[in-house]
């Protein structure tokens, strides 16, 4: 049949989708809904599996943001949500935000999400309260690249950053900042004059009006009700930094967030004006505005947690980040075994009590299903490890001692006797099981792998 390891992976994702769809009681009598849900949950889990998503809160946001099409009934979607968060998660004893490698992975995910949003044509469909703006991704990357830990080095680092912005008198930050303010004043006057009908209402002026009005939204980036000229004033920021204690650990947490944002926006403006120019770089500003604007919203827990992980010490991270005791189960075999067990339990409780006996029942034998799943898992692990190995590695150095050709037998449901032989050869605990028991279990896998049967 010439099956490949990728077929084994697809089988597991299909089983995950079908087992889930078959477990949602409210749609049990609606085949079309179950078929749609099977594909949706399979794709949803596979996408987050590939992205290595771990955080429970992040998954809640992703689940809520997804447009589930299997049903318009909120109760049915809520039942799915409850099932997903009860069955797709495992206990988590480790705070990943203490691990810099994980933090970098999350920053890359946020960058990718911001990039994905940038390619959405109809931006009105994006809920910026639930997703990532380009400016938010840039802010985290900037903090990481500058290593702006809130410690005894932070004060000096911020002063160095600010002073470097004004090193060139003819192209320094102060001139660019004044140009920005002059342009914003000009845009504001145009908008006001247009509103008061001082400027003629025609197609060209309307285009300028809309552009200028959009650019004036840059004021929304300011905290503490500060005006844009106060918020980005060079001397004001320098004075504030110099007045602070030398040890950044003594600085107020919320105040430090705002201070870092102000320094960051100064750096952004300095970079936007690459050369001395009287006019504001409208195209660059409009690009940022069209991708969510200049606001950095710390009500988003994922954003705030990454900021904390980048800037705080271990004690503060443990104190400030609300730690979830659960994470998404990324072990495919462990997950499908659990879903099948729950499905069988809910299908026929009385018969399920005898699932481990060496007899033929109307339901499959869980031990046989487990053994089959373990072999499929070895195929998948072999496949994934081979991808990561160099093509010049010697065959005997392969990390998993498993014959990949067995996948052709494991997935060929037309010849179940060969599957029985493999299972009995590899697992002594089922070696004496009657073939009818094992076939019943293989039949169940084949049955559950077909979306038409759910």
C-alpha positions as CSV (number, residue, x, y, z in Angstrom):
1,X,0.0,0.0,0.0
2,X,3.1,2.2,0.4
3,X,2.0,4.2,3.5
4,X,4.3,6.9,4.9
5,X,5.0,8.1,8.4
6,X,3.1,11.3,7.6
7,X,0.0,9.0,7.1
8,X,0.4,7.8,10.6
9,X,0.5,11.3,11.9
10,X,-2.6,12.2,9.9
11,X,-4.4,9.1,11.2
12,X,-3.8,10.3,14.8
13,X,-5.1,13.8,14.1
14,X,-8.1,12.3,12.4
15,X,-8.8,10.0,15.4
16,X,-8.5,13.1,17.7
17,X,-11.0,15.0,15.6
18,X,-13.5,12.1,15.2
19,X,-13.3,11.0,18.9
20,X,-14.0,14.6,19.9
21,X,-16.9,15.0,17.6
22,X,-18.4,11.7,18.7
23,X,-18.1,12.8,22.4
24,X,-20.1,16.0,22.2
25,X,-23.5,14.9,23.4
26,X,-25.5,17.9,22.0
27,X,-24.6,17.0,18.4
28,X,-24.6,13.2,18.7
29,X,-27.7,12.9,16.5
30,X,-26.5,15.4,13.8
31,X,-24.0,13.7,11.4
32,X,-23.3,16.9,9.4
33,X,-22.4,18.9,12.5
34,X,-20.1,16.1,13.8
35,X,-18.3,15.9,10.4
36,X,-17.7,19.6,10.4
37,X,-16.6,19.7,14.0
38,X,-14.2,16.7,13.5
39,X,-12.3,18.7,10.8
40,X,-12.4,21.9,12.8
41,X,-11.1,20.5,16.1
42,X,-8.5,18.4,14.2
43,X,-7.2,21.6,12.4
44,X,-7.4,23.7,15.6
45,X,-5.4,21.2,17.6
46,X,-2.9,20.5,14.8
47,X,-2.2,24.2,14.3
48,X,-1.5,24.7,18.0
49,X,0.5,21.5,18.1
50,X,2.7,22.7,15.3
51,X,3.2,26.1,17.0
52,X,4.0,24.3,20.3
53,X,1.4,26.3,22.2
54,X,1.5,25.5,25.9
55,X,-0.2,28.3,27.8
56,X,-3.8,27.6,28.8
57,X,-4.8,31.3,28.8
58,X,-3.4,31.7,25.2
59,X,-5.5,28.7,24.1
60,X,-8.7,30.2,25.7
61,X,-8.1,33.4,23.6
62,X,-7.4,31.3,20.5
63,X,-10.5,29.2,21.1
64,X,-12.8,32.2,21.6
65,X,-11.3,34.0,18.6
66,X,-11.9,31.1,16.2
67,X,-15.0,31.2,14.1
68,X,-16.5,27.7,14.8
69,X,-18.8,26.8,11.9
70,X,-20.1,23.5,13.0
71,X,-22.8,25.3,15.0
72,X,-24.3,28.7,15.7
73,X,-25.7,27.5,19.0
74,X,-23.7,29.0,21.8
75,X,-24.5,26.1,24.1
76,X,-23.1,23.6,21.7
77,X,-19.9,25.7,21.3
78,X,-19.7,26.0,25.1
79,X,-20.0,22.3,25.5
80,X,-17.1,21.8,23.0
81,X,-15.1,24.4,24.9
82,X,-15.6,22.6,28.2
83,X,-14.8,19.3,26.6
84,X,-11.6,20.7,25.1
85,X,-10.3,22.2,28.2
86,X,-11.1,19.2,30.3
87,X,-9.6,16.6,28.0
88,X,-6.9,18.2,25.9
89,X,-4.8,19.4,28.8
90,X,-2.4,17.9,31.3
91,X,-1.1,18.9,34.7
92,X,1.7,21.5,34.5
93,X,4.2,21.8,37.3
94,X,6.6,24.2,35.6
95,X,6.4,27.9,35.0
96,X,7.7,28.2,31.4
97,X,8.2,32.0,31.8
98,X,11.3,31.2,33.9
99,X,12.9,29.7,30.8
100,X,14.3,32.2,28.4
101,X,14.1,29.7,25.5
102,X,10.3,29.5,26.0
103,X,10.1,33.3,26.2
104,X,11.9,33.6,22.9
105,X,9.5,31.0,21.3
106,X,6.5,33.0,22.5
107,X,8.0,36.3,21.2
108,X,8.4,34.6,17.8
109,X,4.8,33.4,17.9
110,X,3.6,36.9,18.6
111,X,5.8,38.3,15.8
112,X,4.3,35.7,13.4
113,X,0.7,36.5,14.6
114,X,1.4,40.2,14.0
115,X,2.7,39.4,10.5
116,X,-0.4,37.2,9.8
117,X,-2.6,40.1,10.8
118,X,-0.7,42.5,8.5
119,X,-1.7,40.3,5.5
120,X,-5.4,40.4,6.4
121,X,-7.1,42.5,3.7
122,X,-10.2,43.6,5.6
123,X,-8.7,44.9,8.9
124,X,-12.2,45.7,10.2
125,X,-12.6,42.0,10.8
126,X,-9.7,42.0,13.3
127,X,-10.5,42.4,17.0
128,X,-7.3,44.2,18.2
129,X,-8.3,43.6,21.9
130,X,-7.7,39.8,21.3
131,X,-4.8,39.8,18.9
132,X,-1.4,41.3,18.5
133,X,-0.5,44.7,16.9
134,X,2.7,45.1,14.9
135,X,3.8,47.8,17.4
136,X,3.3,45.4,20.4
137,X,5.5,42.8,18.8
138,X,8.1,45.4,18.0
139,X,8.1,46.6,21.6
140,X,8.8,43.1,23.0
141,X,11.5,42.5,20.4
142,X,13.1,45.8,21.3
143,X,13.2,45.1,25.0
144,X,14.7,41.7,24.4
145,X,17.3,43.0,22.0
146,X,18.3,45.8,24.4
147,X,18.2,43.4,27.4
148,X,16.2,45.9,29.4
149,X,16.0,44.1,32.7
150,X,14.5,46.1,35.5
151,X,17.7,46.0,37.6
152,X,20.7,48.1,38.5
153,X,21.8,48.5,34.9
154,X,18.5,49.8,33.5
155,X,19.0,53.5,34.3
156,X,22.3,53.6,32.5
157,X,21.0,51.7,29.5
158,X,18.0,54.0,29.0
159,X,20.2,57.1,29.3
160,X,22.6,55.6,26.7
161,X,19.7,54.9,24.3
162,X,18.2,58.4,24.7
163,X,21.5,60.2,24.4
164,X,22.4,58.2,21.2
165,X,19.2,59.5,19.6
166,X,20.5,63.0,19.6
167,X,24.2,62.4,18.7
168,X,23.8,64.0,15.3
169,X,22.7,67.7,15.5
170,X,21.4,67.9,12.0
171,X,19.6,64.5,12.0
172,X,19.0,64.1,15.7
173,X,15.8,63.1,17.5
174,X,14.9,66.6,18.6
175,X,14.6,67.9,15.1
176,X,12.6,64.8,14.0
177,X,10.3,65.2,17.0
178,X,9.7,68.8,16.2
179,X,9.0,67.9,12.6
180,X,6.5,65.3,13.8
181,X,4.7,67.8,16.0
182,X,4.6,70.5,13.2
183,X,3.1,68.0,10.8
184,X,0.5,66.8,13.4
185,X,-0.5,70.4,14.0
186,X,-0.8,70.9,10.2
187,X,-3.0,67.8,9.9
188,X,-5.1,68.8,12.8
189,X,-5.7,72.2,11.3
190,X,-6.7,70.7,8.0
191,X,-9.2,68.3,9.7
192,X,-10.7,71.1,11.7
193,X,-11.0,73.4,8.7
194,X,-12.6,70.6,6.7
195,X,-15.1,69.9,9.5
196,X,-15.9,73.6,9.6
197,X,-16.3,73.7,5.8
198,X,-13.5,76.2,5.4
199,X,-11.8,73.7,3.0
200,X,-13.8,72.6,0.0
201,X,-15.5,69.2,0.2
202,X,-14.2,67.3,-2.8
203,X,-12.7,63.9,-3.6
204,X,-9.1,64.9,-3.2
205,X,-9.6,66.8,0.1
206,X,-11.7,64.0,1.5
207,X,-8.8,61.6,0.8
208,X,-6.5,63.9,2.7
209,X,-9.0,64.3,5.5
210,X,-9.3,60.6,6.0
211,X,-5.5,60.1,5.9
212,X,-4.8,63.0,8.3
213,X,-7.6,62.0,10.7
214,X,-6.1,58.4,10.8
215,X,-2.6,59.7,11.5
216,X,-3.9,61.9,14.4
217,X,-4.8,58.6,16.1
218,X,-1.1,58.4,17.1
219,X,-2.2,60.4,20.1
220,X,-3.8,57.2,21.4
221,X,-0.4,55.8,22.3
222,X,0.0,58.2,25.2
223,X,-0.5,57.1,28.9
224,X,-1.6,59.2,31.9
225,X,-3.6,61.6,29.6
226,X,-0.3,63.2,28.4
227,X,-0.2,65.1,25.2
228,X,1.9,63.7,22.4
229,X,4.5,66.6,22.8
230,X,4.8,65.8,26.5
231,X,4.9,62.1,26.0
232,X,7.8,62.2,23.5
233,X,9.7,65.2,24.9
234,X,13.4,64.4,24.9
235,X,14.4,66.6,27.9
236,X,11.4,65.5,29.9
237,X,12.3,61.9,29.6
238,X,16.0,62.4,30.3
239,X,15.1,64.4,33.5
240,X,12.8,61.7,34.7
241,X,15.4,59.0,34.2
242,X,18.1,60.9,36.0
243,X,15.8,61.5,39.0
244,X,15.2,57.8,39.4
245,X,17.1,55.6,41.9
246,X,20.2,54.0,40.4
247,X,18.8,50.5,41.1
248,X,15.9,49.8,38.7
249,X,14.5,47.2,41.0
250,X,13.3,50.1,43.2
251,X,11.3,51.6,40.4
252,X,7.5,51.3,40.4
253,X,6.4,48.5,38.0
254,X,3.7,50.4,36.2
255,X,5.8,53.6,36.0
256,X,8.6,51.6,34.4
257,X,6.3,50.2,31.8
258,X,5.3,53.7,30.7
259,X,8.9,54.9,30.8
260,X,10.0,52.1,28.6
261,X,7.2,52.7,26.2
262,X,8.1,56.4,25.9
263,X,11.8,55.6,25.2
264,X,10.7,52.9,22.7
265,X,8.4,55.4,20.8
266,X,11.3,57.9,20.7
267,X,13.4,55.2,19.1
268,X,10.6,54.4,16.6
269,X,10.3,58.0,15.6
270,X,14.0,58.3,15.2
271,X,14.0,55.3,12.9
272,X,11.0,56.5,10.9
273,X,12.8,59.7,10.0
274,X,15.8,58.0,8.3
275,X,17.0,61.3,6.9
276,X,16.3,65.0,7.8
277,X,13.0,65.8,6.3
278,X,10.4,68.5,6.8
279,X,7.5,66.0,6.1
280,X,6.4,63.1,8.3
281,X,6.9,59.6,6.8
282,X,3.2,59.1,6.3
283,X,3.4,55.7,4.6
284,X,5.3,54.2,7.5
285,X,3.0,55.7,10.1
286,X,-0.1,54.6,8.1
287,X,1.3,51.1,8.0
288,X,1.5,50.9,11.8
289,X,-1.9,52.5,12.1
290,X,-3.5,50.1,9.7
291,X,-2.1,47.2,11.8
292,X,-3.7,48.1,15.1
293,X,-2.1,51.5,15.7
294,X,0.4,52.7,18.2
295,X,-1.3,51.5,21.4
296,X,0.6,48.9,23.5
297,X,-2.2,47.2,25.4
298,X,-1.1,45.5,28.6
299,X,-4.6,44.2,29.4
300,X,-3.6,41.3,27.1
301,X,-2.2,38.8,29.5
302,X,0.1,37.1,27.0
303,X,1.7,40.5,26.2
304,X,2.1,41.5,29.8
305,X,3.4,38.1,30.8
306,X,6.2,38.3,28.2
307,X,7.0,41.8,29.3
308,X,7.4,40.5,32.9
309,X,9.5,37.6,31.8
310,X,11.8,39.8,29.8
311,X,12.2,42.6,32.5
312,X,11.9,41.0,35.9
313,X,13.9,38.7,38.1
314,X,12.8,35.1,39.0
315,X,11.2,36.1,42.2
316,X,9.1,38.9,40.5
317,X,8.2,36.6,37.6
318,X,6.7,34.0,40.1
319,X,4.9,36.8,41.9
320,X,3.5,38.7,38.9
321,X,2.6,36.0,36.4
322,X,-0.5,34.1,37.2
323,X,0.7,30.5,36.8
324,X,-1.6,28.0,35.1
325,X,-1.6,24.5,36.5
326,X,-2.5,23.1,33.1
327,X,-1.0,23.0,29.6
328,X,-2.0,21.7,26.2
329,X,-1.2,18.0,25.9
330,X,1.3,17.8,23.0
331,X,1.8,14.1,23.3
332,X,-0.3,12.8,20.4
333,X,-0.5,9.2,21.6
334,X,-1.2,10.0,25.2
335,X,-4.0,12.3,24.0
336,X,-5.7,9.9,21.6
337,X,-5.6,7.0,24.1
338,X,-7.2,9.3,26.7
339,X,-9.9,10.5,24.2
340,X,-10.7,6.9,23.1
341,X,-10.9,5.7,26.7
342,X,-13.4,8.5,27.6
343,X,-15.4,7.8,24.4
344,X,-15.7,4.1,25.3
345,X,-16.6,4.9,28.9
346,X,-19.4,7.3,27.8
347,X,-20.6,4.8,25.1
348,X,-21.2,1.8,27.3
349,X,-20.3,2.0,31.0
350,X,-21.2,-1.6,31.9
351,X,-19.2,-3.2,29.2
352,X,-16.3,-0.8,29.7
353,X,-15.7,-2.3,33.1
354,X,-14.4,-5.4,31.4
355,X,-12.3,-3.8,28.7
356,X,-9.0,-5.4,29.9
357,X,-10.3,-9.0,29.9
358,X,-9.2,-11.4,27.2
359,X,-12.7,-11.9,25.8
360,X,-14.7,-10.6,22.9
361,X,-17.1,-7.8,23.8
362,X,-19.2,-5.4,21.7
363,X,-16.5,-2.8,22.5
364,X,-12.8,-3.0,21.7
365,X,-10.1,-3.9,24.1
366,X,-8.4,-0.9,25.5
367,X,-5.1,-2.7,26.1
368,X,-4.9,-3.7,22.4
369,X,-5.8,-0.1,21.4
370,X,-3.0,1.1,23.7
371,X,-0.4,-1.3,22.1
372,X,-1.4,-0.2,18.6
373,X,-1.2,3.5,19.6
374,X,2.3,2.9,21.1
375,X,3.6,1.5,17.8
376,X,2.0,4.3,15.8
377,X,3.7,6.7,18.3
378,X,7.1,5.1,17.6
379,X,6.5,5.6,13.9
380,X,5.8,9.3,14.5
381,X,8.8,9.8,16.8
382,X,11.0,8.1,14.2
383,X,9.7,10.4,11.5
384,X,10.1,13.6,13.6
385,X,13.6,12.6,14.8
386,X,14.7,11.8,11.3
387,X,13.6,15.3,10.1
388,X,15.9,16.8,12.8
389,X,18.9,14.6,12.0
390,X,21.6,15.6,9.5
391,X,21.3,13.8,6.1
392,X,25.0,12.8,6.6
393,X,24.3,10.9,9.8
394,X,25.2,7.2,9.8
395,X,22.1,4.9,9.8
396,X,23.2,3.1,13.0
397,X,23.3,6.4,14.9
398,X,19.6,6.9,14.5
399,X,18.1,7.7,17.9
400,X,15.1,5.3,17.6
401,X,15.5,1.6,16.9
402,X,12.4,1.0,14.9
403,X,11.7,-0.2,11.4
404,X,9.9,2.6,9.6
405,X,8.6,0.1,7.0
406,X,6.2,-1.3,9.6
407,X,4.0,1.7,9.1
408,X,2.9,0.1,5.8
409,X,1.5,-2.9,7.8
410,X,0.1,-0.9,10.7
411,X,-2.0,1.3,8.4
412,X,-3.2,-1.4,6.0
413,X,-6.6,-2.3,7.5
414,X,-7.2,-4.7,4.5
415,X,-4.8,-7.2,6.1
416,X,-5.5,-7.2,9.8
417,X,-3.7,-10.5,10.4
418,X,-0.4,-8.8,9.7
419,X,-1.3,-6.1,12.2
420,X,-2.1,-8.9,14.8
421,X,1.3,-10.5,14.2
422,X,3.1,-7.1,14.7
423,X,1.2,-6.4,17.9
424,X,1.8,-9.9,19.4
425,X,5.5,-9.8,18.4
426,X,6.0,-6.4,20.1
427,X,3.8,-6.8,23.2
428,X,4.0,-9.9,25.3
429,X,1.1,-8.8,27.5
430,X,-1.4,-9.4,24.6
431,X,0.5,-12.3,23.1
432,X,-2.1,-14.8,24.4
433,X,-5.1,-12.7,23.5
434,X,-7.6,-14.4,21.1
435,X,-7.3,-12.9,17.6
436,X,-11.0,-12.0,17.7
437,X,-10.3,-9.6,20.6
438,X,-7.5,-7.9,18.7
439,X,-9.4,-7.7,15.4
440,X,-12.3,-6.1,17.2
441,X,-9.9,-3.4,18.4
442,X,-8.4,-2.9,15.0
443,X,-11.9,-2.7,13.5
444,X,-12.6,0.1,16.0
445,X,-9.5,2.1,14.9
446,X,-10.5,1.7,11.3
447,X,-14.1,2.6,12.1
448,X,-13.1,5.7,14.0
449,X,-10.7,6.9,11.3
450,X,-13.6,7.3,8.9
451,X,-15.5,10.6,9.4
452,X,-18.6,9.0,7.8
453,X,-18.9,6.6,10.8
454,X,-18.9,9.2,13.6
